[in-house]
Amino acid sequence: MSAPMFYELRRPKEIKPDKNYPALFIMHGIGSNEQNMLSLVNGLEENFYIFSIRGHLSQPPGYAYFTIQGYGKPHREVFDEGVSKLTSFIDYVCEQYPLDTAQLYLLGFSQGAILAMTLGLTLGSKIKGIVALSGYIPAFVKEEYPIKSVDEVSLFISHGEMDQVLPFEWGVANNEYFRQLGAKVTFNTYPEGHSVSLQNLQDFTNWLLQNIKN
């Protein structure tokens, strides 16, 4: 069986035959690609199997996981397909690689963050942690998706205070929504736009490394 999505893999230099490793699934922003996000996780391959996943839709100059019909409104059918493909991908690599299925993490920026949070809601305790950088949760996900308990899920949510693409208020709403559901949330804001600053990168890296120890 071939992988349901194209991906770039990073893993520890020395693989111990009797060990299962935490997994980190990375999802890029619209028009980007699987290579673009790898710079954000440089060095983490010593602790994780890292799967940087390419969106299955062409979106020059890169790719996307879904299309958008309006501001903050993905095309529902296309979005559903993206969620389904990513779910199948996670299942696929859990069967193919020596992964610790109790330590699955999602990391996404913008469109990738939207999907990371959505997958966290649909997969529940199957996911241990989520890093959501500058995203939002579509209304139809909150209202119509089968949402599982996130009591055991930890999140690092960040948003730029001057984000000109996805309003800062959406980041605040993400924090409040997951807290109300009982998830463990770290919410950080930064004096930046729709981007990932060095401080943001250092903060979520430290959060990930601390989280796999718990």
Secondary structure by P-SEA (a helix, b strand, c coil): ccccccbbbbbbccccccbbbbbbbbbbccccccccccccccccccccccccccccccccccccccccccccccaaaaaaaaaaaaaaaaaaaaacccccccbbbbbbccaaaaaaaaaaaaacccccbbbbccccccccccccccccccccbbbbbbbbcccccccaaaaaaaaaaaaaaccbbbbbbccccccccaaaaaaaaaaaaaaaac
